[in-house]
Amino acid sequence: MTININKCTLEDSRKLQKIGYETFKETFEHQNSPENMNAYLDRAFNLKQLEKELSNISSQFFLVYFNDEAAGYLKINTNEAQSEEMGDETLEIERIYIKKKFQKHGIGKYLLNKAMEIALENNKKKIWLGVWEKNENAIAFYKKMGFVHSGVHSFYMGGEKQMDFIMIKTLI
């Protein structure tokens, strides 16, 4: 079993789009209407949007491979790229997704550790994320990894307003 991670560049936008669609649909399709799902996917994962995000110096994407097969990805934000104002001493994990067939192999922990490593290298004191209130598996995983629930923010799935729990982990 080998896990490798590669930082994404603009040349990876199509790979990112493909894995973004796949993992988001696998995770949330059964709990959302097709209209809302398609509206979100079209907005969040169109190539122009991904290229804009990949070009932002305050955002980074990473593709993770399990035995040389794309298994998931990570997106982190600092500074003004964060989806909530959390200050200069924080790093946001905006997206962390693993294909279902690769879950339970330590890849999520691997990506979380990568985000924490980057945060510490950049003198960030806290790391935070938003997780859908109905995503019980993810919430349990983040709690196990030392995150605590600290608030909520809105997330729009198409035209539907949903609630994300904000979870924070203090690093130093």
C-alpha positions as CSV (number, residue, x, y, z in Angstrom):
1,M,0.0,0.0,0.0
2,T,1.5,3.3,-1.1
3,I,0.0,6.8,-0.6
4,N,1.4,9.7,-2.6
5,I,0.3,13.3,-2.7
6,N,0.9,15.8,-5.4
7,K,0.3,19.6,-5.3
8,C,-2.0,20.6,-8.2
9,T,-1.2,23.1,-10.9
10,L,-3.4,24.6,-13.6
11,E,-2.6,21.5,-15.7
12,D,-4.5,19.4,-13.2
13,S,-7.8,21.2,-13.5
14,R,-9.5,18.4,-15.5
15,K,-8.3,15.7,-13.0
16,L,-9.5,17.9,-10.1
17,Q,-12.9,18.4,-11.8
18,K,-13.3,14.7,-12.4
19,I,-12.5,13.7,-8.8
20,G,-14.4,16.6,-7.4
21,Y,-17.6,15.5,-9.2
22,E,-17.1,11.9,-8.3
23,T,-16.4,12.4,-4.6
24,F,-19.1,15.0,-4.0
25,K,-21.8,13.0,-5.7
26,E,-20.8,9.8,-3.9
27,T,-20.9,11.6,-0.6
28,F,-24.1,13.7,-0.9
29,E,-26.2,12.6,-3.9
30,H,-28.5,10.3,-1.8
31,Q,-29.4,13.2,0.5
32,N,-30.0,16.0,-2.0
33,S,-32.3,16.6,-5.0
34,P,-30.7,16.1,-8.5
35,E,-31.5,19.8,-9.3
36,N,-29.6,21.1,-6.3
37,M,-26.8,18.6,-6.7
38,N,-26.3,19.6,-10.4
39,A,-26.5,23.3,-9.7
40,Y,-23.8,23.0,-7.0
41,L,-21.5,20.8,-9.2
42,D,-21.9,23.1,-12.2
43,R,-21.0,26.1,-10.0
44,A,-18.2,24.7,-7.9
45,F,-16.5,22.4,-10.4
46,N,-16.7,24.1,-13.8
47,L,-13.2,24.5,-15.3
48,K,-13.2,28.3,-15.2
49,Q,-14.0,28.2,-11.4
50,L,-11.3,25.6,-10.7
51,E,-8.7,27.5,-12.7
52,K,-9.5,30.6,-10.8
53,E,-9.1,28.8,-7.5
54,L,-5.9,27.1,-8.6
55,S,-4.5,30.5,-9.5
56,N,-5.2,32.0,-6.1
57,I,-1.9,32.1,-4.1
58,S,-3.8,31.7,-0.9
59,S,-5.4,28.4,-1.9
60,Q,-3.7,25.0,-2.6
61,F,-5.1,21.8,-4.0
62,F,-3.5,18.3,-3.6
63,L,-4.4,15.1,-5.3
64,V,-3.8,11.9,-3.3
65,Y,-3.1,8.6,-4.9
66,F,-3.5,5.1,-3.4
67,N,-1.3,2.6,-5.2
68,D,-1.1,5.0,-8.2
69,E,-4.8,5.5,-8.5
70,A,-6.4,8.9,-7.8
71,A,-8.2,8.4,-4.5
72,G,-9.2,11.9,-3.4
73,Y,-8.1,15.4,-2.9
74,L,-7.6,18.3,-0.4
75,K,-8.1,22.0,-0.8
76,I,-6.7,24.4,1.8
77,N,-7.1,28.2,2.2
78,T,-5.3,30.9,4.1
79,N,-5.7,34.6,4.4
80,E,-8.5,36.1,2.3
81,A,-9.2,32.8,0.5
82,Q,-10.9,31.4,3.6
83,S,-14.6,31.0,3.3
84,E,-15.1,32.7,6.8
85,E,-13.0,35.4,8.4
86,M,-11.0,33.5,10.9
87,G,-7.9,35.6,11.1
88,D,-4.3,35.4,10.0
89,E,-3.4,32.6,12.4
90,T,-5.7,30.0,10.8
91,L,-5.7,27.7,7.9
92,E,-9.0,26.4,6.4
93,I,-9.6,22.9,5.0
94,E,-12.3,23.8,2.5
95,R,-12.5,20.4,0.9
96,I,-11.2,17.0,1.9
97,Y,-12.8,14.1,-0.1
98,I,-11.9,10.5,-0.6
99,K,-13.6,8.1,-3.0
100,K,-15.7,5.6,-1.2
101,K,-13.7,2.6,-2.3
102,F,-10.6,4.1,-0.7
103,Q,-12.1,5.1,2.6
104,K,-11.0,3.4,5.7
105,H,-7.4,3.1,4.4
106,G,-5.9,6.1,6.4
107,I,-6.1,8.5,3.5
108,G,-8.3,11.0,5.2
109,K,-5.9,11.1,8.2
110,Y,-3.0,11.4,5.7
111,L,-4.6,14.5,4.1
112,L,-5.5,16.0,7.4
113,N,-1.8,15.6,8.6
114,K,-0.7,17.2,5.3
115,A,-2.9,20.2,6.0
116,M,-1.6,20.5,9.6
117,E,2.0,20.2,8.4
118,I,1.4,23.1,6.0
119,A,-0.3,25.1,8.7
120,L,2.6,24.7,11.1
121,E,5.1,25.5,8.3
122,N,3.2,28.8,7.9
123,N,3.0,29.6,11.6
124,K,-0.8,29.0,11.8
125,K,-2.1,28.3,15.3
126,K,-5.4,26.8,14.3
127,I,-6.9,24.7,11.5
128,W,-10.6,24.7,10.8
129,L,-13.2,23.4,8.5
130,G,-17.0,23.3,7.8
131,V,-18.8,20.0,7.8
132,W,-22.4,19.4,6.9
133,E,-24.4,18.8,10.0
134,K,-25.8,15.6,8.5
135,N,-22.4,14.1,7.6
136,E,-22.1,12.0,10.8
137,N,-19.2,9.9,9.6
138,A,-17.1,13.0,8.9
139,I,-18.0,14.7,12.1
140,A,-17.0,11.6,14.1
141,F,-13.7,11.5,12.2
142,Y,-12.9,15.1,12.9
143,K,-13.7,14.8,16.6
144,K,-11.4,11.7,16.7
145,M,-8.7,13.9,15.1
146,G,-9.0,16.5,17.8
147,F,-11.4,19.0,16.2
148,V,-14.1,20.7,18.3
149,H,-17.4,22.1,17.2
150,S,-17.3,25.9,17.6
151,G,-20.1,27.3,15.5
152,V,-22.1,27.1,12.2
153,H,-22.2,28.7,8.8
154,S,-24.5,28.4,5.8
155,F,-23.7,26.3,2.8
156,Y,-25.8,26.5,-0.3
157,M,-26.6,23.3,-2.3
158,G,-28.2,24.8,-5.3
159,G,-31.1,26.8,-4.0
160,E,-31.2,25.1,-0.6
161,K,-29.6,26.6,2.5
162,Q,-27.9,24.0,4.6
163,M,-25.9,24.2,7.8
164,D,-22.3,23.3,8.3
165,F,-20.7,22.9,11.7
166,I,-17.5,24.8,12.0
167,M,-14.9,22.7,13.7
168,I,-11.5,23.9,14.9
169,K,-8.3,22.3,16.1
170,T,-5.6,24.2,18.0
171,L,-2.1,23.3,16.8
172,I,0.1,25.4,19.0
